[in-house]
Amino acid sequence: MTNINVASADELDAADGLKGHGFEIARYRDERGRFTDTRQLDEVPGMAGVLTDDQRGHLTV
């Protein structure tokens, strides 16, 4: 399980479905604050509609 609020960009890249998006996710989090729901990842540039429900199941906030 990967916590998207504390994982580094490299750790995020290693998570299923997030490869190549770790830097953008970490930057978005640093600029806007902690995520309260994994669905907020859709707000990160390039992430809208990328994750399946199964992949979201391996992420936590």
PQR file of N, CA, C, O and H, with PARSE charges and radii, in Angstrom:
ATOM      1  N   MET A   1       0.859  -1.177   0.000 -0.4000 1.5000
ATOM      2  CA  MET A   1       0.000   0.000   0.000 -0.0000 2.0000
ATOM      3  C   MET A   1       0.902   1.236   0.000  0.5500 1.7000
ATOM      4  O   MET A   1       1.846   1.321   0.786 -0.5500 1.4000
ATOM      5  N   THR A   2       0.612   2.172  -0.866 -0.4000 1.5000
ATOM      6  CA  THR A   2       1.397   3.396  -0.986 -0.0000 2.0000
ATOM      7  C   THR A   2       0.574   4.577  -0.487  0.5500 1.7000
ATOM      8  O   THR A   2      -0.531   4.827  -0.970 -0.5500 1.4000
ATOM      9  H   THR A   2      -0.154   2.103  -1.504  0.4000 1.0000
ATOM     10  N   ASN A   3       1.123   5.297   0.481 -0.4000 1.5000
ATOM     11  CA  ASN A   3       0.457   6.489   0.997 -0.0000 2.0000
ATOM     12  C   ASN A   3       0.877   7.665   0.116  0.5500 1.7000
ATOM     13  O   ASN A   3       2.041   8.066   0.123 -0.5500 1.4000
ATOM     14  H   ASN A   3       2.020   5.094   0.873  0.4000 1.0000
ATOM     15  N   ILE A   4      -0.065   8.210  -0.636 -0.4000 1.5000
ATOM     16  CA  ILE A   4       0.260   9.270  -1.584 -0.0000 2.0000
ATOM     17  C   ILE A   4       0.583  10.596  -0.903  0.5500 1.7000
ATOM     18  O   ILE A   4       1.024  11.534  -1.566 -0.5500 1.4000
ATOM     19  H   ILE A   4      -1.010   7.883  -0.642  0.4000 1.0000
ATOM     20  N   ASN A   5       0.375  10.687   0.386 -0.4000 1.5000
ATOM     21  CA  ASN A   5       0.702  11.911   1.120 -0.0000 2.0000
ATOM     22  C   ASN A   5       2.122  11.921   1.658  0.5500 1.7000
ATOM     23  O   ASN A   5       2.631  12.986   2.009 -0.5500 1.4000
ATOM     24  H   ASN A   5       0.016   9.925   0.925  0.4000 1.0000
ATOM     25  N   VAL A   6       2.773  10.775   1.734 -0.4000 1.5000
ATOM     26  CA  VAL A   6       4.116  10.733   2.311 -0.0000 2.0000
ATOM     27  C   VAL A   6       5.145  10.103   1.386  0.5500 1.7000
ATOM     28  O   VAL A   6       6.344  10.235   1.632 -0.5500 1.4000
ATOM     29  H   VAL A   6       2.359   9.911   1.450  0.4000 1.0000
ATOM     30  N   ALA A   7       4.718   9.429   0.339 -0.4000 1.5000
ATOM     31  CA  ALA A   7       5.644   8.759  -0.568 -0.0000 2.0000
ATOM     32  C   ALA A   7       6.452   9.775  -1.368  0.5500 1.7000
ATOM     33  O   ALA A   7       5.950  10.832  -1.750 -0.5500 1.4000
ATOM     34  H   ALA A   7       3.745   9.322   0.139  0.4000 1.0000
ATOM     35  N   SER A   8       7.708   9.432  -1.611 -0.4000 1.5000
ATOM     36  CA  SER A   8       8.558  10.271  -2.450 -0.0000 2.0000
ATOM     37  C   SER A   8       8.139  10.104  -3.907  0.5500 1.7000
ATOM     38  O   SER A   8       7.364   9.205  -4.236 -0.5500 1.4000
ATOM     39  H   SER A   8       8.116   8.573  -1.301  0.4000 1.0000
ATOM     40  N   ALA A   9       8.646  10.959  -4.767 -0.4000 1.5000
ATOM     41  CA  ALA A   9       8.343  10.853  -6.199 -0.0000 2.0000
ATOM     42  C   ALA A   9       8.765   9.491  -6.735  0.5500 1.7000
ATOM     43  O   ALA A   9       8.051   8.902  -7.547 -0.5500 1.4000
ATOM     44  H   ALA A   9       9.276  11.688  -4.500  0.4000 1.0000
ATOM     45  N   ASP A  10       9.921   8.976  -6.290 -0.4000 1.5000
ATOM     46  CA  ASP A  10      10.386   7.654  -6.733 -0.0000 2.0000
ATOM     47  C   ASP A  10       9.466   6.542  -6.241  0.5500 1.7000
ATOM     48  O   ASP A  10       9.181   5.597  -6.977 -0.5500 1.4000
ATOM     49  H   ASP A  10      10.501   9.454  -5.630  0.4000 1.0000
ATOM     50  N   GLU A  11       9.004   6.653  -4.999 -0.4000 1.5000
ATOM     51  CA  GLU A  11       8.079   5.650  -4.459 -0.0000 2.0000
ATOM     52  C   GLU A  11       6.745   5.694  -5.204  0.5500 1.7000
ATOM     53  O   GLU A  11       6.145   4.652  -5.464 -0.5500 1.4000
ATOM     54  H   GLU A  11       9.236   7.420  -4.401  0.4000 1.0000
ATOM     55  N   LEU A  12       6.287   6.881  -5.543 -0.4000 1.5000
ATOM     56  CA  LEU A  12       5.046   7.011  -6.301 -0.0000 2.0000
ATOM     57  C   LEU A  12       5.204   6.395  -7.687  0.5500 1.7000
ATOM     58  O   LEU A  12       4.299   5.716  -8.171 -0.5500 1.4000
ATOM     59  H   LEU A  12       6.775   7.728  -5.332  0.4000 1.0000
ATOM     60  N   ASP A  13       6.344   6.628  -8.326 -0.4000 1.5000
ATOM     61  CA  ASP A  13       6.606   6.036  -9.642 -0.0000 2.0000
ATOM     62  C   ASP A  13       6.583   4.513  -9.597  0.5500 1.7000
ATOM     63  O   ASP A  13       6.228   3.865 -10.581 -0.5500 1.4000
ATOM     64  H   ASP A  13       7.079   7.180  -7.933  0.4000 1.0000
ATOM     65  N   ALA A  14       6.960   3.943  -8.458 -0.4000 1.5000
ATOM     66  CA  ALA A  14       7.006   2.486  -8.321 -0.0000 2.0000
ATOM     67  C   ALA A  14       5.619   1.873  -8.087  0.5500 1.7000
ATOM     68  O   ALA A  14       5.447   0.664  -8.236 -0.5500 1.4000
ATOM     69  H   ALA A  14       7.248   4.470  -7.658  0.4000 1.0000
ATOM     70  N   ALA A  15       4.641   2.691  -7.726 -0.4000 1.5000
ATOM     71  CA  ALA A  15       3.289   2.192  -7.450 -0.0000 2.0000
ATOM     72  C   ALA A  15       2.562   1.883  -8.761  0.5500 1.7000
ATOM     73  O   ALA A  15       2.708   2.604  -9.748 -0.5500 1.4000
ATOM     74  H   ALA A  15       4.781   3.674  -7.605  0.4000 1.0000
ATOM     75  N   ASP A  16       1.790   0.817  -8.755 -0.4000 1.5000
ATOM     76  CA  ASP A  16       1.035   0.392  -9.933 -0.0000 2.0000
ATOM     77  C   ASP A  16       0.136   1.517 -10.436  0.5500 1.7000
ATOM     78  O   ASP A  16      -0.688   2.049  -9.692 -0.5500 1.4000
ATOM     79  H   ASP A  16       1.672   0.232  -7.953  0.4000 1.0000
ATOM     80  N   GLY A  17       0.304   1.869 -11.701 -0.4000 1.5000
ATOM     81  CA  GLY A  17      -0.528   2.892 -12.319 -0.0000 2.0000
ATOM     82  C   GLY A  17       0.008   4.303 -12.222  0.5500 1.7000
ATOM     83  O   GLY A  17      -0.514   5.207 -12.875 -0.5500 1.4000
ATOM     84  H   GLY A  17       0.973   1.437 -12.306  0.4000 1.0000
ATOM     85  N   LEU A  18       1.050   4.513 -11.414 -0.4000 1.5000
ATOM     86  CA  LEU A  18       1.563   5.870 -11.218 -0.0000 2.0000
ATOM     87  C   LEU A  18       2.892   6.115 -11.922  0.5500 1.7000
ATOM     88  O   LEU A  18       3.398   7.236 -11.905 -0.5500 1.4000
ATOM     89  H   LEU A  18       1.474   3.778 -10.884  0.4000 1.0000
ATOM     90  N   LYS A  19       3.464   5.087 -12.541 -0.4000 1.5000
ATOM     91  CA  LYS A  19       4.780   5.215 -13.178 -0.0000 2.0000
ATOM     92  C   LYS A  19       4.803   6.412 -14.133  0.5500 1.7000
ATOM     93  O   LYS A  19       3.934   6.571 -14.991 -0.5500 1.4000
ATOM     94  H   LYS A  19       3.053   4.176 -12.555  0.4000 1.0000
ATOM     95  N   GLY A  20       5.823   7.239 -13.952 -0.4000 1.5000
ATOM     96  CA  GLY A  20       5.980   8.418 -14.778 -0.0000 2.0000
ATOM     97  C   GLY A  20       5.236   9.645 -14.271  0.5500 1.7000
ATOM     98  O   GLY A  20       5.361  10.730 -14.839 -0.5500 1.4000
ATOM     99  H   GLY A  20       6.529   7.110 -13.256  0.4000 1.0000
ATOM    100  N   HIS A  21       4.464   9.475 -13.206 -0.4000 1.5000
ATOM    101  CA  HIS A  21       3.681  10.586 -12.671 -0.0000 2.0000
ATOM    102  C   HIS A  21       4.129  11.014 -11.268  0.5500 1.7000
ATOM    103  O   HIS A  21       3.578  11.962 -10.708 -0.5500 1.4000
ATOM    104  H   HIS A  21       4.362   8.594 -12.744  0.4000 1.0000
ATOM    105  N   GLY A  22       5.106  10.333 -10.708 -0.4000 1.5000
ATOM    106  CA  GLY A  22       5.530  10.599  -9.335 -0.0000 2.0000
ATOM    107  C   GLY A  22       5.922  12.034  -9.065  0.5500 1.7000
ATOM    108  O   GLY A  22       5.519  12.613  -8.057 -0.5500 1.4000
ATOM    109  H   GLY A  22       5.553   9.563 -11.162  0.4000 1.0000
ATOM    110  N   PHE A  23       6.710  12.616  -9.963 -0.4000 1.5000
ATOM    111  CA  PHE A  23       7.157  13.993  -9.768 -0.0000 2.0000
ATOM    112  C   PHE A  23       5.968  14.948  -9.759  0.5500 1.7000
ATOM    113  O   PHE A  23       5.883  15.825  -8.899 -0.5500 1.4000
ATOM    114  H   PHE A  23       7.037  12.146 -10.783  0.4000 1.0000
ATOM    115  N   GLU A  24       5.055  14.784 -10.705 -0.4000 1.5000
ATOM    116  CA  GLU A  24       3.889  15.675 -10.784 -0.0000 2.0000
ATOM    117  C   GLU A  24       2.991  15.532  -9.555  0.5500 1.7000
ATOM    118  O   GLU A  24       2.467  16.523  -9.046 -0.5500 1.4000
ATOM    119  H   GLU A  24       5.124  14.072 -11.403  0.4000 1.0000
ATOM    120  N   ILE A  25       2.818  14.305  -9.083 -0.4000 1.5000
ATOM    121  CA  ILE A  25       1.986  14.065  -7.898 -0.0000 2.0000
ATOM    122  C   ILE A  25       2.614  14.733  -6.676  0.5500 1.7000
ATOM    123  O   ILE A  25       1.930  15.407  -5.906 -0.5500 1.4000
ATOM    124  H   ILE A  25       3.244  13.500  -9.496  0.4000 1.0000
ATOM    125  N   ALA A  26       3.926  14.539  -6.507 -0.4000 1.5000
ATOM    126  CA  ALA A  26       4.623  15.132  -5.357 -0.0000 2.0000
ATOM    127  C   ALA A  26       4.583  16.662  -5.436  0.5500 1.7000
ATOM    128  O   ALA A  26       4.387  17.328  -4.420 -0.5500 1.4000
ATOM    129  H   ALA A  26       4.482  13.992  -7.133  0.4000 1.0000
ATOM    130  N   ARG A  27       4.766  17.214  -6.625 -0.4000 1.5000
ATOM    131  CA  ARG A  27       4.724  18.665  -6.774 -0.0000 2.0000
ATOM    132  C   ARG A  27       3.326  19.214  -6.480  0.5500 1.7000
ATOM    133  O   ARG A  27       3.183  20.234  -5.805 -0.5500 1.4000
ATOM    134  H   ARG A  27       4.926  16.673  -7.451  0.4000 1.0000
ATOM    135  N   TYR A  28       2.302  18.534  -6.990 -0.4000 1.5000
ATOM    136  CA  TYR A  28       0.917  18.941  -6.734 -0.0000 2.0000
ATOM    137  C   TYR A  28       0.645  18.941  -5.227  0.5500 1.7000
ATOM    138  O   TYR A  28       0.055  19.882  -4.697 -0.5500 1.4000
ATOM    139  H   TYR A  28       2.418  17.706  -7.538  0.4000 1.0000
ATOM    140  N   ARG A  29       1.077  17.883  -4.550 -0.4000 1.5000
ATOM    141  CA  ARG A  29       0.885  17.759  -3.095 -0.0000 2.0000
ATOM    142  C   ARG A  29       1.620  18.862  -2.357  0.5500 1.7000
ATOM    143  O   ARG A  29       1.082  19.431  -1.407 -0.5500 1.4000
ATOM    144  H   ARG A  29       1.556  17.119  -4.981  0.4000 1.0000
ATOM    145  N   ASP A  30       2.846  19.177  -2.778 -0.4000 1.5000
ATOM    146  CA  ASP A  30       3.625  20.225  -2.129 -0.0000 2.0000
ATOM    147  C   ASP A  30       2.985  21.604  -2.314  0.5500 1.7000
ATOM    148  O   ASP A  30       3.037  22.445  -1.416 -0.5500 1.4000
ATOM    149  H   ASP A  30       3.282  18.715  -3.550  0.4000 1.0000
ATOM    150  N   GLU A  31       2.390  21.824  -3.470 -0.4000 1.5000
ATOM    151  CA  GLU A  31       1.775  23.119  -3.767 -0.0000 2.0000
ATOM    152  C   GLU A  31       0.393  23.285  -3.148  0.5500 1.7000
ATOM    153  O   GLU A  31       0.027  24.391  -2.751 -0.5500 1.4000
ATOM    154  H   GLU A  31       2.348  21.141  -4.200  0.4000 1.0000
ATOM    155  N   ARG A  32      -0.380  22.206  -3.060 -0.4000 1.5000
ATOM    156  CA  ARG A  32      -1.785  22.316  -2.649 -0.0000 2.0000
ATOM    157  C   ARG A  32      -2.114  21.647  -1.325  0.5500 1.7000
ATOM    158  O   ARG A  32      -3.228  21.793  -0.820 -0.5500 1.4000
ATOM    159  H   ARG A  32      -0.082  21.308  -3.383  0.4000 1.0000
ATOM    160  N   GLY A  33      -1.181  20.931  -0.766 -0.4000 1.5000
ATOM    161  CA  GLY A  33      -1.435  20.267   0.506 -0.0000 2.0000
ATOM    162  C   GLY A  33      -1.790  18.798   0.334  0.5500 1.7000
ATOM    163  O   GLY A  33      -1.850  18.272  -0.777 -0.5500 1.4000
ATOM    164  H   GLY A  33      -0.277  20.813  -1.176  0.4000 1.0000
ATOM    165  N   ARG A  34      -2.018  18.170   1.452 -0.4000 1.5000
ATOM    166  CA  ARG A  34      -2.278  16.737   1.488 -0.0000 2.0000
ATOM    167  C   ARG A  34      -3.552  16.362   0.742  0.5500 1.7000
ATOM    168  O   ARG A  34      -4.513  17.128   0.678 -0.5500 1.4000
ATOM    169  H   ARG A  34      -1.969  18.597   2.354  0.4000 1.0000
ATOM    170  N   PHE A  35      -3.524  15.164   0.185 -0.4000 1.5000
ATOM    171  CA  PHE A  35      -4.719  14.596  -0.440 -0.0000 2.0000
ATOM    172  C   PHE A  35      -5.649  14.100   0.661  0.5500 1.7000
ATOM    173  O   PHE A  35      -5.184  13.621   1.696 -0.5500 1.4000
ATOM    174  H   PHE A  35      -2.743  14.542   0.237  0.4000 1.0000
ATOM    175  N   THR A  36      -6.946  14.208   0.448 -0.4000 1.5000
ATOM    176  CA  THR A  36      -7.918  13.660   1.394 -0.0000 2.0000
ATOM    177  C   THR A  36      -8.613  12.432   0.818  0.5500 1.7000
ATOM    178  O   THR A  36      -9.321  11.724   1.534 -0.5500 1.4000
ATOM    179  H   THR A  36      -7.323  14.597  -0.392  0.4000 1.0000
ATOM    180  N   ASP A  37      -8.414  12.179  -0.473 -0.4000 1.5000
ATOM    181  CA  ASP A  37      -9.033  11.038  -1.159 -0.0000 2.0000
ATOM    182  C   ASP A  37      -8.178  10.713  -2.381  0.5500 1.7000
ATOM    183  O   ASP A  37      -7.652  11.617  -3.029 -0.5500 1.4000
ATOM    184  H   ASP A  37      -7.839  12.754  -1.055  0.4000 1.0000
ATOM    185  N   THR A  38      -8.040   9.440  -2.693 -0.4000 1.5000
ATOM    186  CA  THR A  38      -7.232   9.055  -3.850 -0.0000 2.0000
ATOM    187  C   THR A  38      -7.836   9.558  -5.160  0.5500 1.7000
ATOM    188  O   THR A  38      -7.123   9.667  -6.157 -0.5500 1.4000
ATOM    189  H   THR A  38      -8.468   8.706  -2.166  0.4000 1.0000
ATOM    190  N   ARG A  39      -9.113   9.861  -5.178 -0.4000 1.5000
ATOM    191  CA  ARG A  39      -9.743  10.374  -6.401 -0.0000 2.0000
ATOM    192  C   ARG A  39      -9.214  11.763  -6.771  0.5500 1.7000
ATOM    193  O   ARG A  39      -9.353  12.199  -7.914 -0.5500 1.4000
ATOM    194  H   ARG A  39      -9.692   9.772  -4.368  0.4000 1.0000
ATOM    195  N   GLN A  40      -8.610  12.451  -5.806 -0.4000 1.5000
ATOM    196  CA  GLN A  40      -8.012  13.753  -6.086 -0.0000 2.0000
ATOM    197  C   GLN A  40      -6.817  13.643  -7.039  0.5500 1.7000
ATOM    198  O   GLN A  40      -6.384  14.646  -7.605 -0.5500 1.4000
ATOM    199  H   GLN A  40      -8.497  12.097  -4.878  0.4000 1.0000
ATOM    200  N   LEU A  41      -6.289  12.440  -7.215 -0.4000 1.5000
ATOM    201  CA  LEU A  41      -5.197  12.265  -8.164 -0.0000 2.0000
ATOM    202  C   LEU A  41      -5.628  12.654  -9.575  0.5500 1.7000
ATOM    203  O   LEU A  41      -4.792  13.019 -10.401 -0.5500 1.4000
ATOM    204  H   LEU A  41      -6.641  11.625  -6.755  0.4000 1.0000
ATOM    205  N   ASP A  42      -6.926  12.576  -9.853 -0.4000 1.5000
ATOM    206  CA  ASP A  42      -7.435  12.981 -11.166 -0.0000 2.0000
ATOM    207  C   ASP A  42      -7.215  14.462 -11.433  0.5500 1.7000
ATOM    208  O   ASP A  42      -7.272  14.895 -12.583 -0.5500 1.4000
ATOM    209  H   ASP A  42      -7.605  12.279  -9.182  0.4000 1.0000
ATOM    210  N   GLU A  43      -6.962  15.249 -10.382 -0.4000 1.5000
ATOM    211  CA  GLU A  43      -6.722  16.682 -10.527 -0.0000 2.0000
ATOM    212  C   GLU A  43      -5.266  16.995 -10.881  0.5500 1.7000
ATOM    213  O   GLU A  43      -4.946  18.108 -11.299 -0.5500 1.4000
ATOM    214  H   GLU A  43      -6.916  14.897  -9.447  0.4000 1.0000
ATOM    215  N   VAL A  44      -4.390  16.002 -10.711 -0.4000 1.5000
ATOM    216  CA  VAL A  44      -2.972  16.185 -11.038 -0.0000 2.0000
ATOM    217  C   VAL A  44      -2.833  16.180 -12.562  0.5500 1.7000
ATOM    218  O   VAL A  44      -3.376  15.296 -13.225 -0.5500 1.4000
ATOM    219  H   VAL A  44      -4.650  15.098 -10.372  0.4000 1.0000
ATOM    220  N   PRO A  45      -2.114  17.153 -13.127 -0.5600 1.5000
ATOM    221  CA  PRO A  45      -1.955  17.189 -14.585  0.2800 2.0000
ATOM    222  C   PRO A  45      -1.488  15.844 -15.152  0.5500 1.7000
ATOM    223  O   PRO A  45      -0.493  15.277 -14.699 -0.5500 1.4000
ATOM    224  N   GLY A  46      -2.210  15.357 -16.132 -0.4000 1.5000
ATOM    225  CA  GLY A  46      -1.879  14.095 -16.785 -0.0000 2.0000
ATOM    226  C   GLY A  46      -2.436  12.850 -16.121  0.5500 1.7000
ATOM    227  O   GLY A  46      -2.233  11.745 -16.623 -0.5500 1.4000
ATOM    228  H   GLY A  46      -3.017  15.818 -16.500  0.4000 1.0000
ATOM    229  N   MET A  47      -3.139  13.004 -14.996 -0.4000 1.5000
ATOM    230  CA  MET A  47      -3.621  11.836 -14.252 -0.0000 2.0000
ATOM    231  C   MET A  47      -5.110  11.543 -14.434  0.5500 1.7000
ATOM    232  O   MET A  47      -5.563  10.470 -14.035 -0.5500 1.4000
ATOM    233  H   MET A  47      -3.304  13.902 -14.588  0.4000 1.0000
ATOM    234  N   ALA A  48      -5.875  12.441 -15.012 -0.4000 1.5000
ATOM    235  CA  ALA A  48      -7.325  12.251 -15.146 -0.0000 2.0000
ATOM    236  C   ALA A  48      -7.623  10.960 -15.913  0.5500 1.7000
ATOM    237  O   ALA A  48      -7.204  10.795 -17.059 -0.5500 1.4000
ATOM    238  H   ALA A  48      -5.507  13.312 -15.336  0.4000 1.0000
ATOM    239  N   GLY A  49      -8.346  10.059 -15.268 -0.4000 1.5000
ATOM    240  CA  GLY A  49      -8.781   8.822 -15.898 -0.0000 2.0000
ATOM    241  C   GLY A  49      -7.708   7.759 -16.053  0.5500 1.7000
ATOM    242  O   GLY A  49      -7.952   6.736 -16.694 -0.5500 1.4000
ATOM    243  H   GLY A  49      -8.687  10.194 -14.338  0.4000 1.0000
ATOM    244  N   VAL A  50      -6.528   7.969 -15.485 -0.4000 1.5000
ATOM    245  CA  VAL A  50      -5.424   7.025 -15.646 -0.0000 2.0000
ATOM    246  C   VAL A  50      -5.589   5.786 -14.758  0.5500 1.7000
ATOM    247  O   VAL A  50      -5.304   4.670 -15.192 -0.5500 1.4000
ATOM    248  H   VAL A  50      -6.329   8.800 -14.965  0.4000 1.0000
ATOM    249  N   LEU A  51      -6.044   5.979 -13.529 -0.4000 1.5000
ATOM    250  CA  LEU A  51      -6.102   4.877 -12.562 -0.0000 2.0000
ATOM    251  C   LEU A  51      -7.411   4.101 -12.619  0.5500 1.7000
ATOM    252  O   LEU A  51      -8.489   4.675 -12.773 -0.5500 1.4000
ATOM    253  H   LEU A  51      -6.275   6.886 -13.177  0.4000 1.0000
ATOM    254  N   THR A  52      -7.292   2.784 -12.491 -0.4000 1.5000
ATOM    255  CA  THR A  52      -8.475   1.940 -12.357 -0.0000 2.0000
ATOM    256  C   THR A  52      -8.835   1.862 -10.877  0.5500 1.7000
ATOM    257  O   THR A  52      -8.030   2.226 -10.021 -0.5500 1.4000
ATOM    258  H   THR A  52      -6.417   2.317 -12.366  0.4000 1.0000
ATOM    259  N   ASP A  53     -10.027   1.393 -10.579 -0.4000 1.5000
ATOM    260  CA  ASP A  53     -10.431   1.216  -9.184 -0.0000 2.0000
ATOM    261  C   ASP A  53      -9.512   0.225  -8.477  0.5500 1.7000
ATOM    262  O   ASP A  53      -9.214   0.394  -7.294 -0.5500 1.4000
ATOM    263  H   ASP A  53     -10.681   1.097 -11.276  0.4000 1.0000
ATOM    264  N   ASP A  54      -9.060  -0.809  -9.188 -0.4000 1.5000
ATOM    265  CA  ASP A  54      -8.152  -1.791  -8.597 -0.0000 2.0000
ATOM    266  C   ASP A  54      -6.830  -1.127  -8.204  0.5500 1.7000
ATOM    267  O   ASP A  54      -6.301  -1.379  -7.121 -0.5500 1.4000
ATOM    268  H   ASP A  54      -9.302  -0.947 -10.149  0.4000 1.0000
ATOM    269  N   GLN A  55      -6.304  -0.286  -9.084 -0.4000 1.5000
ATOM    270  CA  GLN A  55      -5.058   0.409  -8.771 -0.0000 2.0000
ATOM    271  C   GLN A  55      -5.252   1.360  -7.602  0.5500 1.7000
ATOM    272  O   GLN A  55      -4.376   1.465  -6.743 -0.5500 1.4000
ATOM    273  H   GLN A  55      -6.734  -0.081  -9.963  0.4000 1.0000
ATOM    274  N   ARG A  56      -6.376   2.051  -7.554 -0.4000 1.5000
ATOM    275  CA  ARG A  56      -6.668   2.958  -6.424 -0.0000 2.0000
ATOM    276  C   ARG A  56      -6.725   2.185  -5.109  0.5500 1.7000
ATOM    277  O   ARG A  56      -6.417   2.734  -4.051 -0.5500 1.4000
ATOM    278  H   ARG A  56      -7.087   1.965  -8.251  0.4000 1.0000
ATOM    279  N   GLY A  57      -7.110   0.934  -5.173 -0.4000 1.5000
ATOM    280  CA  GLY A  57      -7.187   0.093  -3.987 -0.0000 2.0000
ATOM    281  C   GLY A  57      -5.859  -0.157  -3.331  0.5500 1.7000
ATOM    282  O   GLY A  57      -5.808  -0.587  -2.179 -0.5500 1.4000
ATOM    283  H   GLY A  57      -7.360   0.488  -6.032  0.4000 1.0000
ATOM    284  N   HIS A  58      -4.768   0.107  -4.046 -0.4000 1.5000
ATOM    285  CA  HIS A  58      -3.418  -0.087  -3.505 -0.0000 2.0000
ATOM    286  C   HIS A  58      -2.809   1.212  -3.015  0.5500 1.7000
ATOM    287  O   HIS A  58      -1.635   1.259  -2.649 -0.5500 1.4000
ATOM    288  H   HIS A  58      -4.809   0.456  -4.982  0.4000 1.0000
ATOM    289  N   LEU A  59      -3.616   2.270  -3.010 -0.4000 1.5000
ATOM    290  CA  LEU A  59      -3.165   3.582  -2.559 -0.0000 2.0000
ATOM    291  C   LEU A  59      -3.956   4.006  -1.323  0.5500 1.7000
ATOM    292  O   LEU A  59      -5.098   3.590  -1.127 -0.5500 1.4000
ATOM    293  H   LEU A  59      -4.570   2.232  -3.307  0.4000 1.0000
ATOM    294  N   THR A  60      -3.342   4.822  -0.511 -0.4000 1.5000
ATOM    295  CA  THR A  60      -4.006   5.335   0.679 -0.0000 2.0000
ATOM    296  C   THR A  60      -3.599   6.788   0.883  0.5500 1.7000
ATOM    297  O   THR A  60      -2.610   7.254   0.317 -0.5500 1.4000
ATOM    298  H   THR A  60      -2.414   5.160  -0.670  0.4000 1.0000
ATOM    299  N   VAL A  61      -4.382   7.504   1.708 -0.4000 1.5000
ATOM    300  CA  VAL A  61      -4.060   8.902   2.044 -0.0000 2.0000
ATOM    301  C   VAL A  61      -3.768   9.033   3.521  0.5500 1.7000
ATOM    302  O   VAL A  61      -3.477  10.130   3.998 -0.5500 1.4000
ATOM    303  H   VAL A  61      -5.185   7.126   2.168  0.4000 1.0000
TER
END
